[in-house]
Amino acid sequence: MTSAIPSLRTLIVSAAGSASDALRACLADAGCTILAEVAPGPALAAHIAQHRPDLIVLGASSGAGQLASAVALACGTERRPLAVFTSDDSESSIDAAITSGVAAYVIDGLEPGRVKAVLGVALARFRQQGKLLDELSGARTKLAERKVIDRAKGILMARHKFGEDEAYQKMRSMAMNKKLKLADLAQRLLDVEELLDR
C-alpha cells in the first residue's frame, strides 16, 4: 500500500508559510515529490488547481483544525487526501480536521521511519471515505428517484383509477418504449401534471 507513495505529487500547506525542515525531509525520505509549499490564504484554491496534487500535507503548530477547514474549502468539490502533522492536540482542532475530511491527524509524531506508513494509511482511509461518500450519494439518489416514481404513480392512480401495480407497469412500459429511465419518465409525468394544474 505504501509503495504508491513515491509517485505522490505532494503540496505542503503550512500555517506559518514555512513548514519545518523536518517535515520536508520526512516527506522526501518517504519518496514524495514536493510540488510547492504554500500558506493558506486567498490564493490557496488557485495553488491547488495549478498543482493538482495527489496529496496535501498540512503543517501547523496550532490551529490545525482551522487550517484543515480552509484547505478542504479551497479544494472545493474535488476531494484530495489530506494529512496533518501538528502539535495541536485540542479536541476542537481534531474534530474540525476530521469533519473537513482529513485522513491522517498526527500529533507530535514526525518520525522519519513512520511518515511513509502514516501516508499509506491516510491514502487508504481517503479511498475508503470516497467509497462511502459514493455509496451515500447513490443511496440518496435512489431515494429521491423512488419518491419521484411514487408521486407519479399516485397521479396515474388518481387520474386513471389504476391500481398501484397497474400504474407501475404502465410507467415501466412507457419508459421502455421511450428509452428512458423510470425516474426520468416519472419526472416528466410530474412536470406535465404541474403544467396542467396551472
C-alpha positions in Angstrom: 0.0 0.0 0.0 2.8 2.4 0.8 4.6 1.5 -2.4 2.4 4.1 -4.2 3.8 6.9 -2.1 6.9 7.6 -4.2 4.8 8.8 -7.1 2.7 11.1 -5.0 2.8 14.7 -6.1 2.6 16.5 -2.8 1.6 20.0 -1.9 2.6 21.3 1.6 0.3 23.9 3.2 1.9 25.4 6.3 0.1 27.8 8.6 3.3 29.8 9.2 4.0 29.8 5.5 7.1 27.7 6.1 6.9 24.0 7.0 9.6 22.7 9.3 12.8 21.3 7.6 12.0 18.0 9.4 8.6 17.7 7.7 10.1 18.4 4.3 12.9 15.9 4.9 10.5 13.2 6.1 8.3 13.6 3.0 11.3 13.5 0.8 12.5 10.4 2.6 9.1 8.8 2.1 9.6 9.4 -1.6 7.0 12.2 -2.1 7.6 14.7 -4.9 7.1 18.1 -3.2 5.4 20.4 -5.8 5.4 23.5 -3.7 4.9 24.9 -0.2 2.2 27.5 0.2 0.5 29.4 3.0 -3.3 29.4 3.5 -5.0 32.4 2.1 -7.0 33.8 -0.8 -4.6 32.2 -3.4 -4.8 28.7 -1.9 -7.5 27.4 -4.2 -5.5 28.7 -7.2 -2.4 26.9 -5.9 -4.3 23.6 -5.6 -5.9 24.0 -9.0 -2.5 24.8 -10.6 -0.5 22.0 -9.0 -3.3 19.3 -8.8 -1.6 17.4 -6.0 -2.2 13.8 -5.3 -1.7 14.6 -1.6 -1.9 17.7 0.6 0.2 17.7 3.8 -0.6 20.3 6.4 1.9 21.5 8.8 0.8 23.6 11.8 1.9 24.0 15.4 -1.5 25.3 16.3 -4.9 26.0 14.7 -4.7 22.7 12.7 -8.5 22.3 12.6 -8.9 25.8 11.1 -6.1 25.1 8.6 -7.7 21.8 7.6 -11.1 23.5 7.1 -9.5 26.2 4.9 -7.7 23.6 2.8 -10.9 21.5 2.4 -12.8 24.6 1.3 -10.1 25.5 -1.2 -10.3 22.0 -2.7 -13.9 22.5 -3.4 -15.8 19.5 -4.9 -12.6 17.8 -6.0 -11.6 16.0 -2.8 -7.9 15.3 -2.1 -6.2 13.2 0.6 -5.2 15.5 3.5 -2.6 14.6 6.1 -1.9 16.8 9.1 1.3 16.9 11.1 0.9 19.1 14.2 1.5 19.7 17.8 -2.2 20.8 18.2 -3.9 18.2 20.4 -7.0 20.2 21.1 -10.3 18.3 20.8 -11.8 21.2 18.7 -9.0 21.1 16.2 -9.2 17.3 15.9 -13.0 17.5 15.4 -12.7 20.2 12.8 -10.0 18.4 10.9 -11.9 15.1 10.8 -15.1 16.9 9.8 -13.0 18.5 7.0 -12.1 15.1 5.6 -8.6 14.8 7.0 -7.4 11.2 6.5 -4.5 11.4 9.0 -4.0 13.7 12.0 -0.6 13.1 13.6 0.3 14.9 16.8 4.0 15.3 17.6 4.7 12.2 15.6 7.1 13.4 12.9 9.4 10.4 12.9 11.1 9.7 9.6 10.5 5.9 9.9 6.8 6.4 10.4 5.8 9.0 7.9 5.6 6.7 4.9 3.4 4.3 6.8 1.2 7.2 8.1 0.8 8.4 4.5 -0.1 4.9 3.3 -2.8 4.7 5.9 -4.0 8.2 5.0 -4.4 7.2 1.4 -6.2 4.0 2.2 -8.6 5.9 4.5 -9.2 8.6 1.8 -10.1 5.9 -0.7 -12.5 4.3 1.9 -14.1 7.7 2.7 -14.6 8.2 -1.1 -16.2 4.8 -1.4 -18.6 5.6 1.5 -19.4 9.0 0.1 -20.2 7.5 -3.3 -22.4 4.9 -1.7 -24.2 7.6 0.3 -24.7 9.7 -2.8 -26.0 6.6 -4.7 -28.5 5.8 -1.8 -29.7 9.4 -1.7 -30.2 9.4 -5.5 -32.1 6.2 -5.4 -34.3 7.5 -2.5 -35.0 10.7 -4.5 -35.9 8.7 -7.6 -38.1 6.4 -5.6 -40.0 9.4 -4.3 -40.5 10.8 -7.8 -41.7 7.4 -9.1 -44.1 7.0 -6.2 -45.6 10.5 -6.8 -46.0 9.9 -10.5 -47.6 6.5 -9.7 -50.0 8.3 -7.4 -51.0 10.7 -10.2 -51.7 7.8 -12.6 -53.7 6.0 -9.9 -55.8 9.1 -9.2 -56.4 10.2 -12.8 -56.9 6.8 -14.4 -58.2 4.8 -11.5 -55.3 2.3 -11.8 -54.2 0.0 -9.1 -50.7 0.5 -7.7 -49.2 -2.4 -9.7 -51.0 -1.4 -12.9 -49.8 2.2 -12.6 -46.2 0.9 -12.1 -46.4 -1.4 -15.0 -47.9 1.4 -17.2 -45.0 3.7 -16.3 -42.4 0.9 -16.8 -43.8 0.1 -20.2 -43.8 3.8 -21.2 -40.2 4.2 -20.0 -39.1 1.2 -22.1 -40.9 2.5 -25.2 -39.4 5.9 -24.9 -35.9 4.5 -23.9 -36.0 6.5 -20.6 -35.1 5.6 -17.1 -38.2 5.1 -15.0 -37.3 8.0 -12.8 -36.9 10.3 -15.8 -40.3 9.3 -17.1 -41.8 9.8 -13.7 -40.3 13.3 -13.5 -41.8 14.1 -16.9 -45.2 13.0 -15.7 -44.9 15.2 -12.7 -43.8 18.2 -14.9 -46.9 17.7 -17.1 -49.1 17.4 -14.1 -47.7 20.7 -12.7 -48.3 22.4 -16.1 -51.9 21.1 -16.3 -52.6 22.3 -12.7 -51.6 25.9 -13.5 
